[in-house]
């Protein structure tokens, strides 16, 4: 059978655990979001540089085609080679995007795991500190009870001596 005081204590324990879990989840969520934004920004900059290179290559290719058409030397071979170059560039761009996305996922997982490990270490440290404080309280109570027992023993000895003498 539960009394009101024990129910209140259990409820307080539950509230403390829920608040701690909620704070840990908020910290992990915020750091994951920040890490994700930074990685996304870095990969966007890489992608923008790659696009600039591709545009420059496309510009050069278009210039070369224009010169070839003006000189009337465009042949089936040139068309075939330009098609092959387009396929090659398409495959390279696809590979680049796949690698960028895989890298983002791996980095997010490793960053989140390191953050989680730090939070668990902090939690364990807090737990140990609270246990140490509890042990110090118990030690002080024990010393106090020992001193009370000594004083009681001394007073008993004094009363015996006075009654015998």
N, C-alpha and C positions, 0 to 999 in steps of 0.2 A: 504494500500500500504506500502510495506517495503522499508526502505532506506538501503543503504549499511552498515551503522554503526550498525543498529539494527540487520541486518542479521549476521554481524560479531560477535556481542555480543552473539546472540543465538547459533551460531556455537561454540564459545568458551565455553559456558555453556554445550553444548552437549559433547564436547571433555573432559571437566573436569569430567563430570559424567561417561563417558565411561572409562576413565583412572582409576577412583576410583573403579568402579565395577570390572575392569580387575584385579587390585591389590588385592581386596578382594577375588576374585575367585582363584588367584594364591596362596594366603596365605592359604586359606581353602584346596586347592588341595595338597600343600606341607605338611601341618600338617596332613592331612588324610593319605597321603602316609607314613609319618614317623610313625604315630600311627599304621598303618596296618603292617609295617615291624616289629615293636616292638612286637605286639601281635602275629604275625606269628612266630617270633623267640621264644617267650615264649612258645607257644603251641607246637612248634617243639621239644623244650627241654622236655616238659611234655610227648609228644608222644614217644620220644627216650627212656626216663626212663621206660615208660610202655612197650615198645618193649623189653628192657633189662630184665624186669621182666618176660615177656612172654617167652623169649628165655631160661631164667634160668628154668622156669617151664617145658618147652619142654625138656630141657636137663635132668632134674630130671626124667621126665616121660619116656624118652627113656632109661635111666639107669635102671629104674624099670622094663621096658619091657624086657630089655636084661637079667636082673637077672631072671625074670620070665621064659623066654624062656630057659635059661640055666638050670633051675631047672625043666623044662617041666611041668610047672603048668599053662600055658596059657590056659584059657578056654573061652567059649562063654561069660560068665559073665564078664571076664576081658575086652574082646573086646567091649562088650556093654557099660561097664563103661567108657572105654577110648573114645568111640564115644560120649557118653553123656558129658564127660569133654570137648571134642573138641567143641561141639555145645555151651556149656556154655561159653567157652573162646571166641568163635567167636561172640556170642551175646554181651558179655562184651566189646570186642574191638569195635564193631559197635556202641554201646551206647556211649563209650568214644569219638569216632570220631564225632558223632552227637553233643554231648554236647560241644566239643571243637569248632566246626564250629559255633554253635549257639552263644556261648560266644563271639567269635570274632566279629560277626555281631552286637550284642548288644553293645559291647564296642566301636566299631567304630562309631556307631550311636550316642551314648552318648558323646563321645569325640568330634565328629564333631559338635554336637549341642552346647556344651559348648564353643567351639571355635567361633562358629557363634554368640552366645550371647555376647561374649567378644568383637567381632568386631562391633556388633551393638551398644553396650554401648560406645565404643570408637568413633564411628561415631556420636552418639548423643552428646557426650561430645564436640567433635570438633565443631558441629553445634551450641551448646550453647555458646561456647567461641567466635565463629565468630559473633553471635548475640550480645553478650556483647560488643565486640569491636565496632560494628556498633552503639550501643546505646551510648557508650562513645563519639564517633565522633559526633553524633547528639547533645549530651549534650554540647560538647565544641562549636559547631556551634551556638547553642541556646544562650549560655552565651555570645558569641562574638556578636551576633545580639542585645542582650539586652544592652551590653555596648555601642555599636554604637548608639542605640536609646537614651540612657541616655546622651551621649555626644551631640547628635543632639538637644535634649530637652534643655540641659544647654546652648548650643550656641544660640538657639532661645530666651531663657529667657534673656540672656545677651544682645542680639541685641535689644530686646524690652525695656529693662531698659535704655539702652543708648539712644535710640530714644525718649523715654518719657522724660527723664531728660534733 
